[in-house]
Every structure is written in C-alpha cells, then in structure tokens.
Amino acid sequence: MLAASWEIFDVTGRLADSLVWADGCDELQALATAQSCVAGRSLLPLPEDGHPREMPQLPSEAEALAPYVTLLRSTHAVLSRLADESEAQQVRQAADHAASAAETLAAIRGH
C-alpha cells in the first residue's frame, strides 16, 4: 500500500503542477496540491519497480479531476488505517498530506 500511495502522490502532484499553468485553474490551489503531494511522497519509501507512471492528460473540465480527488481521499483513508495499526508518525503525516491535497485539488476548478 505504501508503494501505491507513493505513486498516487507522484502522479497527482505532477498533474497539479501542470494545472498551475492551465487556463481556468486556481494556481494557488494547484500549487498547494502539488506541495502536499510532494510532502506526502517524501515521507514514504520509494517503490521498488523504479519506473515513474505515465503523466495523465490535463483534464479539460472540473469533473475530470474527481477521480484524482477520490484517489487522494482513498490514500488518506488507507494511510490513516496503517498509521493506526503501526503507530507510525510518518505514515500519519503522509495521510494528512493526502487529505490536504484532496481538498485543494477539489478546489482548483471549483469541483
């Protein structure tokens, strides 16, 4: 689960970073999302396969961000459960970053 969470932070962070320059997006929310993703990713171990995931195409409508918001919310839930079971502070912090990233990503286009 940690590797999958790392990948979700990575892809969503790169997506948010590219949304900073997209028309119709709140660049401050996009920056906040990217920063939360980078912070969360840095708290988790690197995936073992070592190959970055393909960058998704920029969504053209607000609804297109919904799957990424859902992924971040699911990541928050999974990491929170892992933190509760293991009492790992780093995992708890990563979970908090996932929650923050989900909220700011949802606000980028008034989602």
C-alpha positions as CSV (number, residue, x, y, z in Angstrom):
1,M,0.0,0.0,0.0
2,L,2.9,2.4,0.7
3,A,4.2,2.0,-2.9
4,A,0.7,2.6,-4.4
5,S,0.3,5.7,-2.1
6,W,3.7,7.0,-3.3
7,E,2.6,6.5,-6.9
8,I,-0.7,8.4,-6.3
9,F,1.2,11.3,-4.7
10,D,3.6,11.4,-7.6
11,V,1.1,11.3,-10.4
12,T,-1.3,13.7,-8.7
13,G,1.5,16.0,-7.8
14,R,2.7,16.2,-11.4
15,L,-0.9,16.7,-12.6
16,A,-1.4,19.6,-10.1
17,D,2.0,21.1,-11.1
18,S,0.9,21.2,-14.7
19,L,-2.5,22.7,-13.7
20,V,-0.7,25.8,-12.3
21,W,-0.3,27.0,-15.9
22,A,-3.7,25.9,-17.2
23,D,-6.4,28.4,-18.0
24,G,-9.4,28.4,-15.7
25,C,-7.5,26.9,-12.7
26,D,-6.7,28.5,-9.4
27,E,-3.0,28.4,-9.5
28,L,-2.6,28.8,-5.7
29,Q,-4.8,25.7,-5.1
30,A,-2.8,23.9,-7.7
31,L,0.5,24.8,-6.0
32,A,-0.9,23.8,-2.6
33,T,-1.9,20.4,-4.1
34,A,1.5,19.9,-5.7
35,Q,3.3,20.8,-2.4
36,S,1.1,18.5,-0.3
37,C,1.7,15.6,-2.8
38,V,5.5,16.2,-2.7
39,A,5.5,16.4,1.1
40,G,3.4,13.2,1.4
41,R,5.5,11.4,-1.2
42,S,8.7,12.3,0.6
43,L,7.5,10.6,3.8
44,L,7.0,7.2,2.1
45,P,9.6,4.7,0.8
46,L,10.4,4.6,-2.9
47,P,8.5,2.0,-4.9
48,E,10.7,-1.0,-5.8
49,D,10.0,-1.0,-9.5
50,G,11.6,2.4,-10.1
51,H,9.6,3.4,-13.1
52,P,7.6,6.6,-13.0
53,R,3.9,6.3,-14.1
54,E,2.8,8.0,-17.2
55,M,1.6,11.5,-16.8
56,P,-2.2,11.8,-17.4
57,Q,-3.6,14.3,-19.9
58,L,-4.7,17.5,-18.5
59,P,-8.4,17.3,-17.8
60,S,-10.4,20.0,-19.5
61,E,-13.3,20.1,-17.1
62,A,-13.7,20.2,-13.3
63,E,-15.4,16.8,-13.2
64,A,-12.3,15.2,-14.8
65,L,-10.4,15.9,-11.5
66,A,-12.9,13.9,-9.5
67,P,-11.0,10.5,-9.9
68,Y,-7.8,12.1,-8.6
69,V,-9.7,13.7,-5.6
70,T,-11.1,10.2,-4.9
71,L,-7.7,8.6,-5.2
72,L,-6.3,11.1,-2.7
73,R,-9.2,10.6,-0.3
74,S,-8.7,6.8,-0.5
75,T,-5.0,7.2,0.1
76,H,-5.8,9.3,3.2
77,A,-8.1,6.5,4.5
78,V,-5.6,3.7,3.8
79,L,-2.6,5.6,5.3
80,S,-4.7,6.6,8.3
81,R,-5.6,2.9,8.9
82,L,-1.9,1.9,8.5
83,A,-0.8,4.6,10.9
84,D,-3.4,3.5,13.5
85,E,-2.2,-0.1,13.2
86,S,1.5,0.6,13.3
87,E,1.6,3.9,15.2
88,A,4.0,5.2,12.5
89,Q,4.1,9.0,12.7
90,Q,5.5,9.4,9.2
91,V,2.6,7.5,7.8
92,R,0.1,9.6,9.8
93,Q,1.8,12.8,8.4
94,A,1.6,11.3,4.8
95,A,-2.1,10.6,5.4
96,D,-2.6,14.3,6.5
97,H,-0.9,15.5,3.3
98,A,-3.2,13.2,1.2
99,A,-6.3,14.8,2.9
100,S,-4.9,18.3,2.3
101,A,-4.1,17.5,-1.4
102,A,-7.6,16.1,-1.9
103,E,-9.2,19.3,-0.6
104,T,-7.1,21.7,-2.6
105,L,-7.3,19.6,-5.8
106,A,-11.1,19.7,-5.4
107,A,-11.0,23.5,-5.3
108,I,-8.7,24.0,-8.3
109,R,-11.7,24.3,-10.7
110,G,-14.5,24.8,-8.2
111,H,-15.1,21.0,-8.1
